[in-house]
């Protein structure tokens, strides 16, 4: 498979180079110039019967001598060999100087190549094409030869086309005084979503290995296609370069699919009867839900090259215990009569012990978050409000009405804990946290330090450590942030990430009667 972006535009360029014989073409691709240059070279390689081309990089050709030698070696199809002293193309014997000594010598070298080409093809030589990738570097490193390069076909008087591929426009690198030849300008639009995903799929196919089970197994191609679509939607606001997306994918994809590989390895006995297959859609959605925060982290570290993709993938390997707990086993054969393979998980007592090792303030924050998720906002004043005598208000007992109504008159209300945690703002959780600390925190201070009622609680809630605790709990998925991280209007919103049993166990450790604080206990 070939990695090609903008197939139709590249075909038009190849037709221009074959039949129009334009001396100078400038291609501007601000999104993915490297992909365009590689795709152009792949397209020109299919036209070897009509043209002879060479592709060079302006960064590698940092001097004029290196540029001349690179162009002549490529057009002559000469490969410097170590055994031969890494000599460049020698040229003809009638020219005593080196072709890389000056621009005039370089022109003589091009004419010598043209004559040799015509002689080998009975007077009908192939058209020569020079492709310069990242051509914007020439305006800073080789500004002196930029003007004669644009007029190379005119100066050498040969059938030649020069193609610049750049991420900037021609007006940004055009020499002053208007001495350079005006090029035929071609603007490349941003690659579409479908073409980018297809490009990533082609790269995935190149990495496949049939012999062993790994992240690039052929059976995982449909799963990788869905992964590529999600990655594109997340990163498209920051970059649309297919190569950058492939690089970010190389850091996140192995860890993303590792739970599927681990689960299959656990069923080694069934490998002969049930070969490896792509995970079902429900398993893929669970994987996306678990790794959704790591997509942004991969973008933040890999796009600016703060680290390489291999090191980031190694440092962000998924936790096996957490993944086994989050993703139950699944079947690959799809048989409705066969039972699923059971996954051994730790018992509830051991799970609760892990929560009991949390710091005291973390337990208070989790209990406050659970109350905020389960209670309606209008009940906070009744549950935690205080009167003038500083005594906590009590919830009024609801006395049943002697008049009975038909069941169809009013729909049955489902308790909140069966509907799942509700979203709450951070300010509300902090207010509940202050009420819990005021009533249940057994750490005492000297009276002379805090004389106003509630002063100590306000100080505790306003500490930086409380916000750090919330950040750590969010990273551990015990608190789930529902608002966008870059949102500046209004407080951030969260929802509780612990279960009903864990909340009661934490409240018991803190000596909090949680049942009295829930509106629908």
N, C-alpha and C positions, 0 to 999 in steps of 0.2 A: 504494500500500500504506500502511496505517496502522500506527503503532507502538503496539501495545496490549499491556499486561501485565495479567493477572488479568481477562480478558474477562468471565467469569461473575460475578465480584464487582461489576464496574462496571455490568453489566446490572441486578443487584439494586438497586444504589444509584439508578440511573435510575428504576426502578419505584417506589422509595420517594419520590423527589422528585416523581414524576408523580401518584401516587395516594394515598400515605400522608400527604403534606403535613406532614412533620415540620418544626418551626420551627428546630431546631438539630441538626446532625449533625457529629460529630467523627471524622475518619478518621486513624488512626495507622499510619504506614508507616515504620518505622525504617531500612529498607534503601534504598528508592528513592522518596522522597516526590515528587521532581520528575516522575518517570515517571508516578506515579499521578495527579498533578494534570493533567498534559498529556493523559493518557488519559481522565480524567474530563471535561475540556473537550471533547475530540473526541467523546465519547459524548453529551454534552449538546447539542452542535451539531446532532446528528441529530434532536433533539426540539424544533426551533424552532417547530413548529406548536402545541406545548402549553406551552412555558415560554420565558422570556427570561432569559438568564443573563449574568453577567460574572465573569471570573476575574482576580484581582489578586494581587500578590506583596507580602507584608508587609515585605520588605526595601526595595522601591521606595517603598512608602507609609510613609515615615519620620516623617511628621507627620499629624495628624488632617485638616488641610485637604487634603493630597494624597490621603488615603484617600477622603474624601467626594467629591472631584471625580472620582477614578478610577471609583468605583462608579456615580455618576450618569451620567457620560459613556458608560460601558459599557452600562448598562441602557437608556439613550436612544439607543444606537448613534450617538453624536455623536463625530466625529473633529475635534479642534482643527486648524485650518489656519493655516499661517504667514501667508498673504495676509490672513486675517481677524484677525490679532493673537493667534492661538493662544487664542481665547476658549473657555471651557468652555460646557457646556450652559446656555442662558439661562433655561430654565424658562418659567413663565407670567408674564404681566404683572401679575397681582394681588399677587404677592409681591415687595416692593420690595428685600429684602435678598438677599445672595448665599447660596446653599444650603450653602456650605462654611464659613460664619462660625462655626457652632456645631453641636452635635449636634441641637438643636431645629430649626435651619434644615435640616439634613440630612434629618430626619424629614419636614419639609414638602416637601422635594424628592422624596422617595420617594412621598408621597401624590399629588403633582402628576403624577408618572410613572404611577401607578396609574390616576388619573382619565383621563389622556390615552390610556392603553392601553385602558381600558374603552370610551371614546368611539369609538376606532377600530375596535373589535371588537363593536359593538352591545351593550355592557354585559357582555360575557363576555371580560374581559381575561385575558392570559396570566399564569401564575404566575411570579414573579421568584425567581431563585436567585443567591446571591452566594457565590462560591468564593474562599477566602483560602488561598493557598499559603504554606508556611513560617509558619504561624500562631503558632509559638512565639516569634517576634520581637515579637509584640504585647504579651507580658507584660513586656517590658523597655522598649520604646519608647512604647507607647500603653496603658499600664496603666490610665489613668483612664477610658478608654472601652471597656475590655474587657467589663465587666459589662453596660452598656447594649447593646453589640453582640450579646451572647448573647440578649438579650431584645428584639431589634429588631422582630421580627414582632408581639410583644405591645404594644410601645410605639407603633409606627406603625399598628397595627390594619389590616394589609394581608396579602394572601396572599403570604408570602415565606418562603424557607428560607435559612439561613446554614450554609455548609459549611466547616469548618476542615480543612485537610490539613497534618499536622505529622509531624515525625520523632520527637517525644517524646510521652509519654502525657498525657492530660488532667489527671491528678493533679499533673503537674509544672508546669503553667502555670495551673491553676485559681486564681482570686482567693480571698483569704481571706474568712472570715466567711460563706461559703456564699451570697453574694448572686447569683452567676451561675446561670443556668438549667442544669440537668443535660442534657447532650446525649445523643443516640443514638450510642453508641460502636460503631465498626467498626474492627477490627484487620486489617491487611493482612499476610498471611504473606510470607515471602521468596519471590521468583520462582523457579520451577523451572528446571532446566537446559534443558529443551526450549523453554520460553517465552523464556528469555534468548537462546538461539541464534536463535530465530525473530525476536526483536526486532533482533538484530544483522544478520540477513539482510535485514530490511526497510530498515535504514539503508544497507546495501550497495546495495540496489536503487535507493535514492534518489540515490546518488552515481554511477550508471552513465551513461556517455557513449558513444553509439553511433558517433560520428564518428571518434574516434581511439582508438588502442591505449594503454591505461593500466592501472593496477593494479585498476581497478573495471570492467573489461570484463565484459559479461554472460556470456561463456564461462567466466570464473573463479569463478562463483558456487558450483559444487560444491566447488572447492578452498577457497574462503573458508569454507564451512560446516565443513569438517574443521579448518581453522585456528581457527575460533571455538570449536569443541569443546575443542581443546587449550588455547587461551587461558583458557577458563572453568575447566578442571581445574587450571590452574596458579594462577590468581588467586582462586579461590573461597574459599580459607582467609583471605583478606585483605579482599575486597570481593565482593559479589554484585549491586552496583548495575549495571544494564545500561548506563547512560550512562557510567559509569567504564570498563567493559569496552570500550565503543565507542571511548572516548578513547584507551585504551591500544592498541587495535587500529589506530587511525589513525596511531600512531607506528611500529608494527612491521610492519604488513601491506605497505606499499609496498616496503620493503627486502627483505621476505621473498620477494615474488613477482618482484622485479626480475631475478633470473637467468633466469627463464622468458621474460620480455619481451626480454632481451638476446639469448637464444639464438634467438628467433624473428626478431629484426631481422637477425641474421647470415644467415638464410636468406631474404633479401628476394626472391631470384629465384623461390622456391617459394611465395610468398604468394598468387599467383593460383590455383595448382592445389591448394594445401593451406591453407585458411583457419585462422586462429588458433583453437586449442582448448585445453582444460584439460590440464595435465600429467598423465602417467600416475601410478598410485599409487607406483611405485618412486622416481620423481623427487620426489614429495611427501615421502616418507620421508627421502630424502637431504637435502632442504631442512630438515625438522624436526631431523634430526641435526646439521646445521651451525649452525642458529640457536637450539638449545635453551637455551643459556646467556643469550641476549639477551632471552628472555621475562621472566626475573626482573629483568634490568637495566631493561627498560622499565617494569615494575611499580614498582621502587624510585624511579625518577625522575619518572614521570608521575602516579602516584597521589597523592603529596604535593605535586604541582605544582612540583617543583624546576625544571622547564623545561616548555615547551609541546611538544605532540606534533609539530608541524611542524619545530621546531628540533632535536628529538631524532632524528627520522627523517632529517634532513639530515646530522646529525653521525654517524649510524650506518649510512651507506650501505655495502653490502657491497663488499669488495675484489674487483675483477673477476678478477684473476689467480688469487686463492685459490678463487673460486667456479668458474671454468672448470676448474681443476685438480680440484676436489672433485666437480663434477657433470658427467658426460659428456653429450654431445648425445643427444637422444632424438627419436623420430618422433612425428608427430601423426596420421598416417594409419593406423598399425597394420598396414601391409602386411608380411607375413613374408618376402617376396621382395626387397624393396628394402633396400639397405644403408643403414646409419645415416650421417648426416653426420659427418664426422670433425672433431674439435676439435683445433686446433693448440695444443700445449702446449710449454713450454720443454724443452730436452733435459736428460737426467740430469746432465750436467756442470754446466750452469748452476744446476740445483737444488741440487747438492752445494756449489757455490760460495756459495750463500746460507747454508747451514748452517755453512760454514767461517768466516763473518763473525761467528758467535756469540762472546761472551766465553769465556775459558778455563774459568771455573767453570761456565758453562752447559753446556759440552761434557762436563765431568766428571759433572754431574748427569744428563744424558741417557744417558751410557754406564752409569752406575750404575742408572738406572731400567730400561734395557734388560736388564741382567744380572738385576735383581730380577724382571723380568717373564718371562724365559726360563728361569731356573734354579729348581728346587724349593727351598723354604726349608731343607730338611734338608741341602742341599749347601753352604750358606754356610760352615759350620765346616770342611769339607774343602777348600774352595777358598781361603778367606781366613784360616783359623785359623793360629795360631803356637804353637810349642812353647816350652819353657823357654829355648832358645838363641836366641829371637827370630827364628828362620828360618821362612819361610813353608812350610806343609805342601804337599806335592805330591799331586796326585790319583793314586791308584793305578791302574795300567793293568789293565784287565780282561782276564784271560787266558781265551781261549775254551775251553769244556769239550769234551773229546774225545767225550763222549757226545752224540749228536744226538737231538733230540726231534722228534716229529712236529709239523708246522706247526699242526695243529688243537689241540695241547695248550695253547698259550698264544697269546692274540691279539697281533697285531703292534702295537707302541706307536708312535703318531704323534709325531714331534718337535714340541716346543712352538711352534717358530716357524711351523709350518704350522697350528697351532690358533689362533694369535693371541696377543697379550700377556695374561698373567695379572695378577690384581690383587695388590698387595703393600701392606703398611703403610708409613707414612713412616719409622718407626724403622728398619726393615730397610734401606731405601734409604740412609739416612744412615750406617748401619754399613758398607755396601758402599762408599759414597762415601769414608768415612774410610780404608778399606783401599786404595782406588785412589790417594788422595792420598799415603798413606804410601809406596807403592811406586813411583809414577810421576810425582809432582810434582817438577819439577826446580828449583823455587825454593828456595834455601837460606837459612838464617838463622844468626846468630852462635850459637856453642855456649853462650855464657854466658846467652843468653836462654832457651834450652830445653835443660835437662839431662836430663829424664826422657824415655825413649823413648815416642813417641806423644803427647807433650804438645802439640807444634805441630799435629798433625792434629786433636786434640780441640778446640783453639782455632779452627781453620779451619772445622770442621764446625759449631761452635756459633755462628758469626757470624750476625748479622741478615741480612747480604748473601746468605747461602745460602738462607734462607727467602724473601727477596725474589726471588731468582732462580727458585725453584720457583713463586712466584706468577706471575711474568712468563711462564714456560714454560707454565703452565696456561692463561693467557689466550690464548697463541698456539697452543693445542691440541697442543703438543709433549708435554705431560704432560696426562693426562686424570684428573681427580678423580672417583672413583666414589662416595665417601661424601657424605652430605649436609653442606652448609656449616654448618648449625646444630647438628651433632652434637657433643656434649660428652663422651660416654663413649668412651674408646679413641682411638687415633691416627687421623688421616684416611688413607684408602686411595687409591691411584693405580694407573694402568697406563700403560705406555709408549705414546707416540703417534708414534714414528718407525719407519721401515722397517728391514729387515735391512741393506740396502746403506748407508743413512745412518749406522747405528750403527757399521759397520766403517770408514766414512770418518772419522768423528769419533774413533774409537779410534786410527786410524792417525795423525791429526794430533797426538794426545796421546802417541804412541809406546807404546800399550798393545796387547799381543798379545791381542786379544779372543777368539780361538779357544781359547786356553788357559784362559780364564775361564768358558767356557760348558760346562754339564754335558752337553749334547747337541750338541757341535760337529760 
